[in-house]
């Protein structure tokens, strides 16, 4: 795990402040996992750390994480792990919210709205107000692509 991520997970606010220039860097979380400091702060469930990260003036919330076998965003994490709704609202109201990134399809073929419908229903209305869309392939049964001619 990268030292900056370790400081976030341990709640060491002073060390995080010292290296805040890493705020938008995708960093190792373990041997194979990579993540953003914002996602690490959410995983820590430490409100002081989450506040510090969200209040950083250079924070970019719409970062796509792509590795050899994964594709994800903070929006997928929020929807899948039932992050408290007040924190979700702060992230979705952030000036750097990018609707294209909000609607990215992850490595499991889900958009954040698909995950929220299953795991975090309280987040669904707010995601929709921000332009979140369902992925046409998600759900039971075979579905033809609505964007391709029959």
DSSP file (Angstrom, degrees, kcal/mol; ACC not computed):
  #  RESIDUE AA STRUCTURE BP1 BP2  ACC     N-H-->O    O-->H-N    N-H-->O    O-->H-N    TCO  KAPPA ALPHA  PHI   PSI    X-CA   Y-CA   Z-CA
    1    1 A X              0   0    0      0, 0.0    28,-0.2     0, 0.0     2,-0.1   0.000 360.0 360.0 360.0 136.3    0.0    0.0    0.0
    2    2 A X     >  -     0   0    0     26,-2.3     4,-2.3     1,-0.1     3,-0.3  -0.390 360.0-121.0 -63.5 141.6    1.3    3.5   -0.9
    3    3 A X  H  > S+     0   0    0      1,-0.2     4,-2.4     2,-0.2     5,-0.2   0.859 112.1  55.3 -54.9 -38.2    2.2    5.5    2.3
    4    4 A X  H  > S+     0   0    0      1,-0.2     4,-1.9     2,-0.2    -1,-0.2   0.917 109.6  46.4 -62.2 -42.6   -0.3    8.2    1.4
    5    5 A X  H  > S+     0   0    0     -3,-0.3     4,-2.8     1,-0.2    -1,-0.2   0.880 110.3  53.9 -66.1 -37.7   -3.1    5.7    1.3
    6    6 A X  H  X S+     0   0    0     -4,-2.3     4,-2.1     1,-0.2    -2,-0.2   0.907 107.3  50.7 -62.8 -41.6   -1.9    4.1    4.5
    7    7 A X  H  X>S+     0   0    0     -4,-2.4     5,-2.5     2,-0.2     4,-0.7   0.889 111.1  49.2 -63.4 -39.0   -2.0    7.6    6.2
    8    8 A X  H ><5S+     0   0    0     -4,-1.9     3,-1.1     1,-0.2    -2,-0.2   0.956 112.1  47.2 -63.4 -50.1   -5.6    8.0    4.9
    9    9 A X  H 3<5S+     0   0    0     -4,-2.8    -2,-0.2     1,-0.3    -1,-0.2   0.825 114.0  47.9 -62.8 -32.0   -6.7    4.6    6.2
   10   10 A X  H 3<5S-     0   0    0     -4,-2.1    -1,-0.3    -5,-0.2    -2,-0.2   0.541 112.2-119.6 -86.4  -7.2   -5.1    5.2    9.5
   11   11 A X  T <<5 +     0   0    0     -3,-1.1     2,-1.7    -4,-0.7    -3,-0.2   0.764  54.0 159.1  77.3  25.0   -6.6    8.6    9.9
   12   12 A X     >< +     0   0    0     -5,-2.5     4,-2.0     1,-0.2     3,-0.2  -0.605  12.4 177.6 -84.9  84.2   -3.3   10.5   10.1
   13   13 A X  H  > S+     0   0    0     -2,-1.7     4,-2.8     1,-0.2    -1,-0.2   0.865  73.5  53.7 -58.8 -42.5   -4.6   13.9    9.1
   14   14 A X  H  > S+     0   0    0      1,-0.2     4,-1.9     2,-0.2    -1,-0.2   0.908 110.1  46.2 -63.6 -42.3   -1.3   15.8    9.4
   15   15 A X  H  > S+     0   0    0      2,-0.2     4,-1.3    -3,-0.2    -1,-0.2   0.862 112.9  50.9 -68.9 -34.1    0.6   13.4    7.2
   16   16 A X  H  < S+     0   0    0     -4,-2.0     3,-0.4     2,-0.2    -2,-0.2   0.923 108.9  50.9 -67.8 -43.3   -2.2   13.5    4.6
   17   17 A X  H >< S+     0   0    0     -4,-2.8     3,-1.3     1,-0.2    -2,-0.2   0.902 106.8  55.7 -58.1 -40.6   -2.2   17.4    4.7
   18   18 A X  H 3< S+     0   0    0     -4,-1.9    -1,-0.2     1,-0.3     3,-0.2   0.839 118.2  32.8 -62.0 -34.2    1.6   17.2    4.1
   19   19 A X  T >< S+     0   0    0     -4,-1.3     3,-2.4    -3,-0.4    -1,-0.3   0.000  76.4 128.8-111.7  27.9    1.2   15.1    0.9
   20   20 A X  G X   +     0   0    0     -3,-1.3     3,-2.0     1,-0.3    -1,-0.2   0.692  57.3  80.0 -61.0 -18.0   -2.2   16.6   -0.2
   21   21 A X  G 3  S+     0   0    0      1,-0.3     3,-0.4    -3,-0.2    -1,-0.3   0.666  85.1  62.7 -61.6 -14.3   -0.6   17.2   -3.7
   22   22 A X  G X   +     0   0    0     -3,-2.4     3,-2.2    -6,-0.2    15,-0.3   0.333  69.4 114.2 -88.7   6.8   -1.3   13.4   -4.3
   23   23 A X  T <  S+     0   0    0     -3,-2.0    14,-0.4     1,-0.3    15,-0.4   0.748  81.0  36.2 -54.5 -32.3   -5.1   14.0   -3.9
   24   24 A X  T 3  S+     0   0    0     -3,-0.4     2,-0.4    -4,-0.1    -1,-0.3   0.167  92.4 112.9-108.8  17.9   -5.9   13.1   -7.6
   25   25 A X    <   -     0   0    0     -3,-2.2     2,-0.7     1,-0.0    12,-0.5  -0.741  66.5-130.4 -94.1 135.7   -3.3   10.3   -8.0
   26   26 A X  E     -A   36   0A   0     -2,-0.4     2,-0.3    10,-0.1    10,-0.2  -0.770  41.0-179.0 -83.7 119.5   -4.4    6.7   -8.5
   27   27 A X  E     -A   35   0A   0      8,-3.0     8,-2.6    -2,-0.7     2,-0.1  -0.812  31.5 -88.4-124.6 157.9   -2.2    4.8   -6.0
   28   28 A X  E     -A   34   0A   0     -2,-0.3   -26,-2.3     6,-0.2     6,-0.3  -0.409  29.6-179.6 -65.7 137.0   -1.6    1.2   -4.9
   29   29 A X  S    S-     0   0    0      4,-2.9     2,-0.3     1,-0.2     5,-0.2   0.520  72.3 -25.5-106.8 -15.3   -3.9    0.0   -2.1
   30   30 A X  S    S-     0   0    0      3,-1.3    -1,-0.2   -29,-0.0   -28,-0.1  -0.883  95.9 -53.3-171.3-162.8   -2.3   -3.4   -2.0
   31   31 A X  S    S+     0   0    0     -2,-0.3    -3,-0.0     1,-0.2    -1,-0.0   0.885 133.5   8.7 -62.5 -39.6   -0.4   -5.8   -4.2
   32   32 A X  S    S+     0   0    0     35,-0.0     2,-0.3    -4,-0.0    -1,-0.2   0.621 110.0  88.4-117.1 -18.7   -3.0   -5.7   -7.1
   33   33 A X        -     0   0    0     34,-0.0    -4,-2.9    -5,-0.0    -3,-1.3  -0.606  47.6-173.6 -92.2 144.4   -5.5   -3.0   -6.2
   34   34 A X  E     +A   28   0A   0     -6,-0.3     2,-0.3    -2,-0.3    -6,-0.2  -0.959  13.9 157.8-130.3 150.7   -5.3    0.7   -7.1
   35   35 A X  E     -A   27   0A   0     -8,-2.6    -8,-3.0    -2,-0.3     2,-0.3  -0.933  37.7 -95.8-158.4 177.5   -7.5    3.4   -6.0
   36   36 A X  E  >  -A   26   0A   0     -2,-0.3     4,-2.3   -10,-0.2     5,-0.2  -0.714  35.4-115.1-100.4 156.8   -8.0    7.2   -5.4
   37   37 A X  H  > S+     0   0    0    -12,-0.5     4,-2.5   -14,-0.4     5,-0.2   0.853 116.6  57.7 -57.7 -34.5   -7.4    8.9   -2.1
   38   38 A X  H  > S+     0   0    0    -15,-0.4     4,-2.2     2,-0.2    -1,-0.2   0.934 107.6  46.0 -62.7 -44.8  -11.1    9.8   -2.1
   39   39 A X  H  > S+     0   0    0      1,-0.2     4,-2.5     2,-0.2    -2,-0.2   0.896 111.6  52.5 -65.3 -39.1  -12.1    6.2   -2.3
   40   40 A X  H  X S+     0   0    0     -4,-2.3     4,-1.8     2,-0.2    -1,-0.2   0.903 108.6  50.8 -62.2 -40.2   -9.6    5.3    0.4
   41   41 A X  H  X>S+     0   0    0     -4,-2.5     4,-1.0     2,-0.2     5,-0.8   0.909 110.0  49.5 -63.6 -41.8  -11.1    8.0    2.7
   42   42 A X  H ><5S+     0   0    0     -4,-2.2     3,-0.7     1,-0.2    -2,-0.2   0.913 110.4  50.8 -62.3 -41.3  -14.6    6.5    2.1
   43   43 A X  H 3<5S+     0   0    0     -4,-2.5    -1,-0.2     1,-0.2    -2,-0.2   0.827 105.1  56.8 -65.4 -31.4  -13.3    3.1    2.9
   44   44 A X  H 3<5S-     0   0    0     -4,-1.8    -1,-0.2    -5,-0.2    -2,-0.2   0.756  92.6-149.0 -70.6 -23.4  -11.7    4.4    6.1
   45   45 A X  T <<5 +     0   0    0     -4,-1.0     2,-0.8    -3,-0.7    -3,-0.1   0.716  47.2 143.8  58.2  23.1  -15.2    5.7    7.3
   46   46 A X     >< -     0   0    0     -5,-0.8     4,-2.7     1,-0.2     3,-0.3  -0.834  39.9-160.4 -96.0 108.4  -13.3    8.5    9.1
   47   47 A X  H  > S+     0   0    0     -2,-0.8     4,-2.8     1,-0.2     5,-0.2   0.861  89.8  54.3 -59.4 -38.9  -15.4   11.6    8.8
   48   48 A X  H  > S+     0   0    0      2,-0.2     4,-2.2     1,-0.2    -1,-0.2   0.908 112.1  44.5 -62.3 -40.9  -12.5   13.9    9.5
   49   49 A X  H  > S+     0   0    0     -3,-0.3     4,-2.5     2,-0.2    -2,-0.2   0.911 112.7  50.8 -69.8 -42.9  -10.5   12.4    6.7
   50   50 A X  H  X S+     0   0    0     -4,-2.7     4,-2.9    -9,-0.2     5,-0.2   0.926 111.5  48.9 -60.0 -44.6  -13.4   12.4    4.3
   51   51 A X  H  X S+     0   0    0     -4,-2.8     4,-2.0    -5,-0.2    -2,-0.2   0.921 109.8  51.6 -60.8 -44.8  -14.0   16.1    5.1
   52   52 A X  H  < S+     0   0    0     -4,-2.2     4,-0.4    -5,-0.2    -2,-0.2   0.929 113.8  43.5 -58.1 -46.9  -10.3   16.9    4.5
   53   53 A X  H >< S+     0   0    0     -4,-2.5     3,-1.3     1,-0.2    -2,-0.2   0.939 114.9  48.4 -65.6 -47.6  -10.3   15.2    1.1
   54   54 A X  H 3< S+     0   0    0     -4,-2.9    -1,-0.2     1,-0.3    -2,-0.2   0.769 110.4  52.4 -66.7 -25.0  -13.6   16.7    0.0
   55   55 A X  T 3< S+     0   0    0     -4,-2.0     2,-0.4    -5,-0.2    -1,-0.3   0.489  78.4 116.0 -90.0  -3.0  -12.6   20.2    1.1
   56   56 A X    X   -     0   0    0     -3,-1.3     3,-1.7    -4,-0.4    -3,-0.0  -0.529  64.3-142.2 -67.2 123.0   -9.3   20.1   -0.9
   57   57 A X  T 3  S+     0   0    0     -2,-0.4    -1,-0.2     1,-0.3    -4,-0.0   0.712  97.4  49.2 -63.8 -20.4   -9.6   22.8   -3.6
   58   58 A X  T 3  S+     0   0    0      2,-0.1    -1,-0.3     0, 0.0    -2,-0.1   0.393  80.5 132.1 -98.9   3.6   -7.8   20.7   -6.2
   59   59 A X    <   -     0   0    0     -3,-1.7     2,-0.5    -6,-0.2    37,-0.1  -0.286  40.7-160.4 -59.6 136.0   -9.9   17.5   -5.7
   60   60 A X        -     0   0    0    -37,-0.1     3,-0.2     1,-0.1    -1,-0.1  -0.969   7.7-175.7-114.9 110.8  -11.3   15.9   -8.9
   61   61 A X  S    S+     0   0    0     -2,-0.5     2,-1.4     1,-0.2    13,-0.4   0.758  70.8  73.1 -79.5 -22.6  -14.2   13.6   -8.0
   62   62 A X        +     0   0    0     34,-0.4     2,-0.5    11,-0.1    -1,-0.2  -0.479  64.2 142.9 -94.9  65.9  -14.6   12.2  -11.5
   63   63 A X        -     0   0    0     -2,-1.4     2,-0.5    -3,-0.2    11,-0.5  -0.904  40.2-145.6-107.9 130.0  -11.6   10.0  -11.8
   64   64 A X        -     0   0    0     -2,-0.5     2,-0.6     9,-0.1     9,-0.2  -0.818   8.2-150.6 -95.2 130.8  -11.8    6.7  -13.7
   65   65 A X  E     +B   72   0B   0      7,-3.2     7,-2.2    -2,-0.5     2,-0.5  -0.901  18.9 178.0-103.0 118.4   -9.6    3.9  -12.3
   66   66 A X  E     +B   71   0B   0     -2,-0.6     5,-0.2     5,-0.2     2,-0.2  -0.983   6.5 161.4-124.2 123.9   -8.5    1.4  -15.0
   67   67 A X        -     0   0    0      3,-2.7     3,-0.1    -2,-0.5   -34,-0.0  -0.648  58.9 -82.7-122.7-174.7   -6.3   -1.6  -14.2
   68   68 A X  S    S+     0   0    0     -2,-0.2     3,-0.0     1,-0.2    -2,-0.0   0.794 127.6  16.1 -63.3 -26.9   -5.7   -4.7  -16.2
   69   69 A X  S    S+     0   0    0      1,-0.1     2,-0.3     0, 0.0    -1,-0.2   0.341 120.1  59.0-130.4   7.9   -8.8   -6.4  -14.8
   70   70 A X        -     0   0    0     -3,-0.1    -3,-2.7     2,-0.0     2,-0.3  -0.968  43.4-175.8-139.7 155.9  -10.9   -3.6  -13.3
   71   71 A X  E     +B   66   0B   0     -2,-0.3    36,-1.5    -5,-0.2     2,-0.3  -0.941  29.8 140.1-147.2 124.6  -12.6   -0.4  -14.2
   72   72 A X  E     -B   65   0B   0     -7,-2.2    -7,-3.2    -2,-0.3     2,-0.3  -0.949  29.8-153.8-157.8 171.6  -14.3    1.7  -11.5
   73   73 A X     >  -     0   0    0     -2,-0.3     4,-1.7    -9,-0.2     3,-0.3  -0.909  42.3-100.2-143.9 169.8  -15.1    5.2  -10.1
   74   74 A X  H  > S+     0   0    0    -11,-0.5     4,-2.6   -13,-0.4     5,-0.2   0.812 121.8  62.1 -61.9 -28.3  -16.0    6.7   -6.8
   75   75 A X  H  > S+     0   0    0      2,-0.2     4,-1.8     1,-0.2    -1,-0.2   0.872 101.9  49.2 -68.2 -36.9  -19.6    6.6   -8.0
   76   76 A X  H  > S+     0   0    0     -3,-0.3     4,-2.2     2,-0.2     5,-0.2   0.919 112.0  49.4 -64.1 -43.8  -19.6    2.8   -8.3
   77   77 A X  H  X S+     0   0    0     -4,-1.7     4,-2.4     1,-0.2    -2,-0.2   0.923 109.3  51.4 -62.8 -45.5  -18.1    2.6   -4.8
   78   78 A X  H  <>S+     0   0    0     -4,-2.6     5,-1.3     1,-0.2     4,-0.3   0.906 114.5  43.4 -57.5 -43.0  -20.7    4.9   -3.3
   79   79 A X  H  <5S+     0   0    0     -4,-1.8     3,-0.3     1,-0.2    -1,-0.2   0.836 117.8  43.7 -73.9 -34.0  -23.5    2.9   -4.8
   80   80 A X  H  <5S+     0   0    0     -4,-2.2    -2,-0.2     1,-0.2    -1,-0.2   0.826 118.7  39.1 -83.9 -33.2  -22.2   -0.5   -4.0
   81   81 A X  T  <5S-     0   0    0     -4,-2.4    -1,-0.2    -5,-0.2    -2,-0.2   0.163 102.9-119.3-109.0  18.9  -21.0    0.1   -0.4
   82   82 A X  T   5 -     0   0    0     -4,-0.3    -3,-0.2    -3,-0.3    -4,-0.1   0.891  34.8-164.9  43.6  56.9  -23.9    2.3    0.9
   83   83 A X      < -     0   0    0     -5,-1.3    -1,-0.1    -6,-0.2     5,-0.1  -0.448  41.4 -80.7 -61.6 140.7  -21.8    5.3    1.7
   84   84 A X    >>  -     0   0    0      1,-0.1     4,-2.1    -2,-0.1     3,-0.7  -0.156  39.8-123.7 -50.5 138.9  -23.8    7.7    3.9
   85   85 A X  H 3> S+     0   0    0      1,-0.3     4,-2.5     2,-0.2     5,-0.2   0.806 107.7  58.4 -60.4 -33.9  -26.2    9.8    1.8
   86   86 A X  H 3> S+     0   0    0      2,-0.2     4,-1.6     1,-0.2    -1,-0.3   0.883 109.1  45.4 -65.5 -36.1  -24.9   13.1    3.1
   87   87 A X  H <> S+     0   0    0     -3,-0.7     4,-2.2     2,-0.2    -2,-0.2   0.907 111.2  53.1 -71.4 -41.6  -21.4   12.2    1.9
   88   88 A X  H  X S+     0   0    0     -4,-2.1     4,-2.9     1,-0.2     5,-0.2   0.916 108.0  51.3 -57.5 -43.7  -22.7   11.0   -1.5
   89   89 A X  H  X S+     0   0    0     -4,-2.5     4,-1.9     1,-0.2    -1,-0.2   0.901 107.7  52.2 -62.2 -40.8  -24.5   14.3   -1.9
   90   90 A X  H  < S+     0   0    0     -4,-1.6     4,-0.3     2,-0.2    -1,-0.2   0.910 112.9  44.9 -62.0 -41.0  -21.3   16.2   -1.3
   91   91 A X  H >< S+     0   0    0     -4,-2.2     3,-1.1     1,-0.2    -2,-0.2   0.926 114.5  47.6 -68.3 -44.6  -19.5   14.2   -3.9
   92   92 A X  H 3< S+     0   0    0     -4,-2.9    -1,-0.2     1,-0.3    -2,-0.2   0.730 112.4  50.3 -71.8 -20.6  -22.3   14.4   -6.4
   93   93 A X  T 3< S+     0   0    0     -4,-1.9    -1,-0.3    -5,-0.2    -2,-0.2   0.424  83.1 122.4 -91.9  -0.1  -22.6   18.2   -5.8
   94   94 A X  S X  S-     0   0    0     -3,-1.1     3,-2.0    -4,-0.3    -3,-0.1  -0.359  71.5-125.5 -64.3 140.5  -18.9   18.7   -6.3
   95   95 A X  T 3  S+     0   0    0      1,-0.3    -1,-0.1    -2,-0.0   -35,-0.0   0.687 107.5  60.2 -62.6 -17.0  -18.0   21.2   -9.1
   96   96 A X  T 3  S+     0   0    0    -37,-0.1   -34,-0.4     2,-0.1    -1,-0.3   0.343  71.6 133.3 -93.9   8.6  -15.8   18.6  -10.9
   97   97 A X    <   -     0   0    0     -3,-2.0     2,-0.5   -36,-0.1     3,-0.1  -0.402  39.3-163.5 -58.8 128.6  -18.7   16.1  -11.3
   98   98 A X     >  -     0   0    0      1,-0.1     4,-2.3    -2,-0.1     3,-0.4  -0.976  14.2-152.1-119.0 117.8  -18.5   14.8  -14.9
   99   99 A X  H  > S+     0   0    0     -2,-0.5     4,-1.3     1,-0.2    -1,-0.1   0.816  95.9  59.5 -61.1 -31.7  -21.7   13.0  -16.1
  100  100 A X  H  4 S+     0   0    0      1,-0.2     3,-0.3     2,-0.2    -1,-0.2   0.929 110.0  41.9 -61.4 -43.8  -19.7   10.9  -18.6
  101  101 A X  H >4 S+     0   0    0     -3,-0.4     3,-1.6     1,-0.2    -2,-0.2   0.868 108.3  60.5 -71.3 -36.1  -17.7    9.5  -15.7
  102  102 A X  H 3< S+     0   0    0     -4,-2.3    10,-0.6     1,-0.3    11,-0.3   0.794 109.8  44.1 -58.2 -28.0  -20.9    9.1  -13.6
  103  103 A X  T 3< S+     0   0    0     -4,-1.3    -1,-0.3    -3,-0.3    -2,-0.2   0.163  81.4 135.7-106.7  17.2  -22.2    6.8  -16.3
  104  104 A X    <   -     0   0    0     -3,-1.6     2,-0.6     1,-0.1     8,-0.4  -0.394  55.1-127.4 -64.5 141.4  -19.1    4.7  -16.9
  105  105 A X        -     0   0    0      6,-0.1     6,-0.2    -2,-0.1    -1,-0.1  -0.822  28.7-139.9 -91.5 124.2  -19.7    1.0  -17.2
  106  106 A X    >   -     0   0    0      4,-3.1     3,-2.0    -2,-0.6   -34,-0.2  -0.060  31.9 -85.6 -79.7-176.8  -17.5   -0.9  -14.8
  107  107 A X  T 3  S+     0   0    0    -36,-1.5   -35,-0.1     1,-0.3    -1,-0.1   0.641 129.4  52.3 -65.3 -16.1  -15.6   -4.2  -15.3
  108  108 A X  T 3  S-     0   0    0    -37,-0.3    -1,-0.3     2,-0.2    -2,-0.0   0.240 122.5-103.4-102.2  11.2  -18.7   -6.1  -14.3
  109  109 A X  S <  S+     0   0    0     -3,-2.0     2,-0.4     1,-0.2    -2,-0.1   0.841  79.6 127.0  70.6  37.2  -21.0   -4.3  -16.8
  110  110 A X        -     0   0    0     24,-0.0    -4,-3.1    27,-0.0     2,-0.3  -0.959  47.7-150.7-124.6 144.5  -22.7   -2.0  -14.3
  111  111 A X     >  -     0   0    0     -2,-0.4     4,-1.7    -6,-0.2     3,-0.5  -0.689  40.4-102.7 -96.1 161.7  -23.2    1.7  -14.1
  112  112 A X  H  > S+     0   0    0    -10,-0.6     4,-2.7    -8,-0.4     5,-0.2   0.871 122.3  55.8 -54.2 -38.7  -23.5    3.4  -10.7
  113  113 A X  H  > S+     0   0    0     20,-0.5     4,-2.3   -11,-0.3    -1,-0.2   0.895 104.4  53.3 -63.1 -38.4  -27.2    3.7  -11.0
  114  114 A X  H  > S+     0   0    0     -3,-0.5     4,-1.0    19,-0.3    -1,-0.2   0.923 112.4  44.9 -59.3 -44.2  -27.5   -0.1  -11.6
  115  115 A X  H  X S+     0   0    0     -4,-1.7     4,-3.4     1,-0.2     5,-0.5   0.895 110.9  52.9 -68.4 -40.9  -25.6   -0.8   -8.4
  116  116 A X  H  X S+     0   0    0     -4,-2.7     4,-1.5     1,-0.2     8,-0.2   0.885 103.2  57.5 -63.7 -38.2  -27.6    1.8   -6.4
  117  117 A X  H  < S+     0   0    0     -4,-2.3    -1,-0.2    -5,-0.2    -2,-0.2   0.854 118.2  33.9 -59.0 -33.6  -30.8    0.2   -7.4
  118  118 A X  H  < S+     0   0    0     -4,-1.0    -2,-0.2    -3,-0.4    -1,-0.2   0.880 136.8  15.4 -87.2 -43.6  -29.6   -3.0   -5.9
  119  119 A X  H  < S+     0   0    0     -4,-3.4    -3,-0.2   -40,-0.2    -2,-0.2   0.682 131.2  28.9-112.2 -22.0  -27.5   -1.9   -2.9
  120  120 A X    >X  +     0   0    0     -4,-1.5     3,-2.1    -5,-0.5     4,-0.6  -0.472  57.4 167.2-143.2  64.9  -28.2    1.7   -2.1
  121  121 A X  H >> S+     0   0    0      1,-0.3     3,-0.7     2,-0.2     4,-0.5   0.757  74.7  65.2 -57.6 -27.6  -31.8    2.6   -3.1
  122  122 A X  H 34 S+     0   0    0      1,-0.2     4,-0.4     2,-0.1    -1,-0.3   0.754 100.2  53.2 -66.1 -21.7  -31.8    5.9   -1.1
  123  123 A X  H <> S+     0   0    0     -3,-2.1     4,-2.5    -7,-0.2    -1,-0.2   0.698  87.0  85.1 -83.5 -20.9  -29.1    7.2   -3.5
  124  124 A X  H <X S+     0   0    0     -3,-0.7     4,-2.4    -4,-0.6     5,-0.2   0.894  87.2  48.1 -53.7 -52.7  -31.1    6.4   -6.7
  125  125 A X  H  X S+     0   0    0     -4,-0.5     4,-1.8     1,-0.2    -1,-0.2   0.899 114.1  47.5 -59.9 -38.4  -33.2    9.7   -6.8
  126  126 A X  H  > S+     0   0    0     -4,-0.4     4,-0.9    -3,-0.2    -1,-0.2   0.903 109.9  51.9 -70.3 -39.7  -30.1   11.8   -6.3
  127  127 A X  H ><>S+     0   0    0     -4,-2.5     5,-2.4     1,-0.2     3,-0.7   0.918 109.0  52.2 -58.8 -42.8  -28.1   10.0   -8.9
  128  128 A X  H ><5S+     0   0    0     -4,-2.4     3,-1.7     1,-0.2    -1,-0.2   0.889 103.8  55.8 -62.9 -39.2  -30.9   10.5  -11.4
  129  129 A X  H 3<5S+     0   0    0     -4,-1.8    -1,-0.2     1,-0.3    -2,-0.2   0.749 106.4  53.0 -65.3 -20.6  -31.0   14.2  -10.8
  130  130 A X  T <<5S-     0   0    0     -4,-0.9    -1,-0.3    -3,-0.7    -2,-0.2   0.385 128.5 -96.0 -94.3   2.7  -27.3   14.3  -11.7
  131  131 A X  T < 5 +     0   0    0     -3,-1.7    -3,-0.2     1,-0.2    -2,-0.1   0.598  65.7 161.3  97.3  12.1  -27.9   12.5  -15.0
  132  132 A X      < -     0   0    0     -5,-2.4     2,-0.3    -6,-0.1    -1,-0.2  -0.402  18.8-163.5 -67.5 143.8  -27.1    8.9  -14.0
  133  133 A X        -     0   0    0    -31,-0.1   -20,-0.5    -2,-0.1   -19,-0.3  -0.918  18.9-115.6-127.6 152.7  -28.5    6.3  -16.4
  134  134 A X        -     0   0    0     -2,-0.3     2,-0.5   -21,-0.2   -22,-0.1  -0.524  34.5-113.6 -78.0 154.3  -29.1    2.5  -16.2
  135  135 A X    >   -     0   0    0     -2,-0.2     3,-1.6   -24,-0.1   -24,-0.1  -0.800  19.5-134.1 -89.3 131.3  -27.1    0.3  -18.5
  136  136 A X  T 3  S+     0   0    0     -2,-0.5    -1,-0.1     1,-0.3    -2,-0.0   0.722 101.1  57.2 -59.8 -24.2  -29.4   -1.4  -21.1
  137  137 A X  T 3  S+     0   0    0    -28,-0.1    -1,-0.3     5,-0.0     2,-0.3   0.665  82.9 100.4 -83.1 -16.0  -27.8   -4.8  -20.5
  138  138 A X    <   +     0   0    0     -3,-1.6     2,-0.2   -29,-0.0   -28,-0.0  -0.523  63.9  47.8 -78.3 134.1  -28.5   -5.0  -16.8
  139  139 A X  S    S-     0   0    0     -2,-0.3     4,-0.1     4,-0.0     2,-0.0  -0.561  92.8 -42.6 125.9 171.7  -31.5   -7.1  -15.7
  140  140 A X  S    S+     0   0    0     -2,-0.2    -2,-0.0     2,-0.0     0, 0.0  -0.323  94.7  15.5 -71.9 149.9  -32.9  -10.5  -16.3
  141  141 A X  S    S-     0   0    0      2,-0.0     2,-0.2    -2,-0.0     0, 0.0   0.127  97.4 -49.2  82.3 166.2  -33.2  -12.1  -19.8
  142  142 A X        -     0   0    0      1,-0.0     2,-0.4     0, 0.0    -2,-0.0  -0.549  53.0-170.8 -74.7 136.8  -31.7  -11.4  -23.2
  143  143 A X        -     0   0    0     -2,-0.2     2,-0.1    -6,-0.1    -2,-0.0  -0.984  16.8-135.6-131.9 121.8  -31.8   -7.8  -24.3
  144  144 A X        -     0   0    0     -2,-0.4     2,-0.4     1,-0.1     6,-0.1  -0.438  37.5 -96.6 -70.7 151.9  -30.9   -6.6  -27.7
  145  145 A X    >   -     0   0    0      1,-0.2     3,-1.6    -2,-0.1    -1,-0.1  -0.563  27.5-151.0 -68.4 119.4  -28.8   -3.5  -27.9
  146  146 A X  T 3  S+     0   0    0     -2,-0.4    -1,-0.2     1,-0.3     4,-0.1   0.648  94.1  60.0 -68.3 -12.1  -31.2   -0.6  -28.5
  147  147 A X  T 3  S+     0   0    0      2,-0.1     2,-0.4     0, 0.0    -1,-0.3   0.449  95.1  73.4 -93.9  -1.3  -28.4    1.3  -30.3
  148  148 A X  S <  S-     0   0    0     -3,-1.6     2,-0.0     2,-0.0    -4,-0.0  -0.905  88.2-109.1-114.5 142.3  -27.9   -1.4  -33.0
  149  149 A X              0   0    0     -2,-0.4    -4,-0.1     1,-0.1    -2,-0.1  -0.354 360.0 360.0 -65.8 147.9  -30.3   -2.1  -35.9
  150  150 A X              0   0    0     -4,-0.1    -1,-0.1    -6,-0.1    -4,-0.0   0.463 360.0 360.0 -72.9 360.0  -32.3   -5.3  -35.7
